[in-house]
Amino acid sequence: MSSDADTLEAELRAGLPDPLPHRLGVAVSGGSDSTALLCVLAKITKHTQVELFSATVDHGLRQEAAAEAETVAALARGLGIPHATLKWQGWDGTGNLQSQARQARYRLLAQWAEDHHLEAIALGHTADDQAETVLMRLARSAGVSGLSAMAAQRKVGGVTLLRPLLTVTRARLRTYLTAGGVEWIDDPSNQDQRFDRIKVREALTRLDQIGITAEGLSRVADNLAQAREALAQYAQESARQCISVVDGDLCIERIGFAALPREIRRRLVVAAIMWIADKEYPPRQSAIEQALEALSAGRSANLGGCLLVQDGEKAWICRELNAVSSETALPGNIWDQRWIVTGPDTSDAEIRALGEEGILQLESWRSAGKPRAVLLSTPAVWAGGIVLAAPLAGFGNGWRAEMPSERSDFYAAILSH
């Protein structure tokens, strides 16, 4: 084996957790990057207790996709690795195709990981992908978090995504495959100038003339990732000082919050919205700015499925009633992705938002210690038009509302946003 191949394998291993997960998935499209990832992982785990599993997502957008997935399956079989083809059939022809395909890919992979009890999935993103992401986000005037680009590790849908090749260029991976006599598939969409990433990829080849390279931009992303981590730690410490979690809502001490640097306030608002509304992506920058202005001015505001409510020297961020007004669930099932309400065996009980109609039936709602507007979006137990219980609004009546155990607490969530 060449010294560069040894170095490549060592770099990939350094980008993985230690110890390795016992059951590790690999997402393989058939392109050079993910194909090399599969081959290198097969090599470095050969004499370990690690079980590898591979999967290819067939988006159903090209006729060749099914045959390409079978090519990957054949390679995986040759390496002694189980393979699955995951088919996406959810696109209705509307919206941003690349964005929807990406989200569908992660959903399918997360479900596959859950079905096979995989602890993590390795992805073949390279230094080139990282550099392209930095440039695309630079074009959108992104801040520290955006320009730190893709994280080496990230949780999606309960599974950890690993990107151990972020310091390795595509050219090195292709050299590795060529030396081993392994072929890969070139996706024709990688030449389609309609896509912004392809335009950026082509621009990057010209930027090399002035010293801007994929490796350099990848290092910039890594530097900014370290800055992002430091800011997240500061934001978490600040949150513990001026934000309290009260039954799934956030109570902010306005004076302490106002004294924080603007970037930390912005991060806390983003984390609050994403945690309460269970969003994977942050709201638009304009919405965040409006929320910060409202907090500063003592005004209420709607933001990203949440509601900002002023309460003297405090402010609350809670779920917005309109966002949950149509949500229903049976007792014991999850409601609004946040609450599981349980209590006496009542055949006709249903979980819905308390709302205006419900709070009028409660004489004890003030005992909850929250503004009226905050309580409207909390879960209540209904039997027809009668409120049997509202556990978070001072009327338990033998019922209780709890968050699922796997849902992280707010302070921990700050570090992931």
WOTA-V495547 format. One record per run of one state. SS is the DSSP state (@ for helix, = for strand, . for the rest). FROM is the first residue (numbers start at 1). LEN is the number of residues. If there is no record, write none. Layout:
ss: (SS/SS)
from: (FROM/FROM)
len: (LEN/LEN)
This chain:
ss: (./@/./=/./@/./=/./@/./=/./@/./=/./@/./@/./=/./=/./@/./@/./@/./@/=/./=/@/./@/./@/./=/./=/./=/./@/./=/./=/./=/./=/./@/./@/./@/./=/./=/@/./=/./=/./@/.)
from: (1/3/15/23/28/32/45/51/59/65/79/82/88/97/116/120/123/127/140/144/148/153/157/159/163/170/180/188/192/196/211/214/243/247/249/254/259/262/277/285/298/301/304/306/312/314/320/321/325/329/330/334/336/339/343/350/354/355/360/365/369/372/376/379/384/386/391/394/395/396/400/403/410/417)
len: (2/12/8/5/4/13/6/8/6/14/3/6/9/19/4/3/4/13/4/4/5/4/2/4/7/10/8/4/4/15/3/29/4/2/5/5/3/15/8/13/3/3/2/6/2/6/1/4/4/1/4/2/3/4/7/4/1/5/5/4/3/4/3/5/2/5/3/1/1/4/3/7/7/1)
